[in-house]
Amino acid sequence: MSFETKLEKYARLIVQSGLNVQEKQTVVISASIESYQLVREVTKQAYLVGAKEVVVHYSDEEVTRMKYENMEVEDFNHVPTWFSSFRNDYALMNACFLYVDDEDPEMLAGIEPKKISNWQRAVKKACKTYFDLSDNMTNAWCIVGGATQKWANKVYPDMSNQEALDSLWNAIFKAAKIDDEHDPVELWNQHRRSFEKRVNYLNGLNLKKLYYKNSKGTEITIGLNDDYLFAGGGSYLKNGVYNFPNIPTEEIFTSPNKDDVEGIVFSSLPLSYGGNIVDEFYLRFKDGQVIDFGAKEGYEVLKGIIDSDEGSKHLGEVALIPYHSPINELKTLFYNTLYDENASCHMALGIGFSECIKGGIDMDKKELFEKGVNDSLVHVDFMMGTEDLMIDGILEDGSHVKIFENGNFVF
């Protein structure tokens, strides 16, 4: 199968399953200029299913790097009106949003972390309408991978430029279940059904806590909210449309009780955040809050994440992914959260999900917070799953039920 055929199948999957574009709906795409081939194919596929308009916002990594090198720290506290209006206005139009995750993992290496955190915090505030409509399951959004040269060279440093780029594209296609024989949309319908069995089982257990332990030193107990819900694969929007926010995805996840986390967790893979790498780090929790942390690489970046706001010191997500997941079987470190988080159990500092508590999509932020779902301007996933990870569910009577053994589901 040619690259062009694979790209066409990938784009069709993105449009029909990732975004599930509806007739007369506007599609907004954000990508780097290197991903123009994928963007053009997605645009074509979106119009084929009846999209009203496809709006593309391109970025250039080198220009972005120069911006961070030359602007002052305080300049990143200001978000231009055109930028916030672009996001907020299209969100109010019920547009769906595609993000092509294609950046160089070290794009902003060496940049003062406060510049990055200031900008991300300012964007969250200025684009509140946009984020609220995404968080409460009104607008569809999807994050997908797109191979670029610098990312490929980071993942495959011993290959020539073309070999590395081809290898990264092949890994992206494989992770998205693009092959010669099958319709990817139907394969993802089957993928959805495989999630539902485990989600229904976990939601029927009436769990009170999760207990994690592995040989890296992780030993942590995480409380779940009353009326918790696990979700997995895709999501139902308020209008009943089902979409997959991430391609690929292998995770089943929930939002824990923000104030009921005790113990320590060690990372198992590097975290690429804002163009910087954070590696070999740990977080220690008491009463739900990070009280101690350390990192062999990227300490200041990690500190910036934790200090983003009060909510960034608490967990907003725990996600279960078997160690022998299809993405982990690729035996590739992507230095990209979209891929690495789907090869490993992970957790996230920051905001939780409205879909992870009964009736949550009809609650406002205050109501969710009162139910125990964390709120924050950030959501940062970090990988902590290992081949020997054990996870027990703790029931109301204190008894345990096995969920993970040796890094994999037991059911």
C-alpha positions, 0 to 999 in steps of 0.5 A, a space after each residue: 500500500 502506497 504512502 498516499 493510500 495510507 494517508 487517505 485512510 488515516 485522514 478518513 479515519 480522523 474525519 469520520 471517527 476522530 472528529 465525526 464531522 457532521 454535515 454543515 459543521 466547521 472544522 478547525 485544524 491546527 498543525 505545523 507547516 510540515 504537516 501540509 500533506 496530512 492537512 490537505 487530505 483531512 480537508 478533502 475528507 471533511 468536505 466529502 462528508 459535508 463540512 461547511 468550512 475547513 479552517 487551517 491555522 499553521 505554525 512554524 517551529 523555527 518562528 515559534 522558537 525565535 519568539 520564545 528566545 526574543 520576547 520577555 517573560 512578561 510578554 507571554 502574559 498577554 494573548 492577542 484578541 485575534 487569537 482568543 476570538 479565533 478559538 472562542 468564536 469557532 467554539 460557539 459556532 459548534 466547530 470541531 477542532 483537530 490538532 496535529 501533534 507533530 512538534 520536535 520534542 526538544 523544540 523549546 529546550 533551554 527556554 526559560 520555563 516561566 515563559 512557557 507556563 505564562 503563555 499556557 496559563 494566559 491562553 487558558 484564561 483568554 480562551 475560557 469559552 473554548 476550553 469550557 465547551 470542550 471540557 463539558 462535552 459540547 465541542 468535538 476535538 481530536 489529537 492525532 500524530 503527524 510525522 515531521 523531520 526533527 521529531 523523526 530524527 529524535 525517535 530514530 537517531 541512527 537512521 538517515 533523514 528519509 529512513 527516519 521519516 518513513 519509519 515514524 510515518 509507518 509507526 503512526 499508521 500502525 498505531 492508528 490501525 491503518 493496514 492493507 486489508 481493513 476499513 480503519 473506521 470499522 476497525 475503530 468501531 471494533 476497538 470501541 466495543 473492546 473498551 466497553 466491556 472493561 469500562 462496564 466491569 470497572 463501573 460496576 465494582 463500586 470501587 472506593 480506592 485504587 492501590 498501585 505498586 511496582 519495583 520502581 518504588 511507586 506505592 500510592 493509594 488513590 481515592 475515587 469519587 462517589 458516582 465515579 465513572 471510568 471511560 475509554 476509547 471515545 466519548 459521547 458529546 452532549 448532542 449524542 455524537 460519538 468521537 475519539 478525542 485521541 488517535 491512537 488511544 488504548 486507555 481506560 480512565 477516570 478522574 480521582 478524588 482530588 483530595 484523596 491521594 497518598 503515596 509516591 509515584 515514579 515516572 516510567 518514560 520521559 515527559 515531553 512538555 512544551 518542547 522540553 524533556 522531563 525524565 526520571 522524576 517522582 511525585 509524592 502526595 499527601 491529602 491529594 497534593 504534591 508535597 515533594 518532587 524531583 527529576 534527574 532532567 527537567 526539574 525546573 520544567 516540572 516545578 513550573 507545571 506543579 506551580 501553575 495554579 492550585 489545581 496543578 498540584 492535584 491529580 485530574 486523571 488516572 488511566 489504565 493501559 496494559 503493558 502489552 498494548 499495541 503501541 508498547 509492542 512497537 518498542 518505540 519511545 516517541 518522546 510524545 505524550 499522545 503515543 507514550 501515554 498509550 503505551 503505559 499506565 499514566 496519571 495527570 496533574 491538573 483538570 479532571 473530566 466531566 464525563 468521569 462522574 455520573 451527570 457530570 457533563 451537565 454540571 458546571 466547574 463548581 459542581 464538579 469541584 464539589 464532587 471531587 473532580 479537580 479543576 486547573 488551567 493545565 492537564 499534564 499526563 505523565 507515564 508511570 506504568 511498568 511491566 511489573 505494575 500491580 493495581 488493586 481496587 479497594 471496595 467499601 468493606 476494605 477488601 481488594 479486587 485485582 485489576 492489574 497483575 504484571 502490568 496487564 489487566 486480569 480481566 
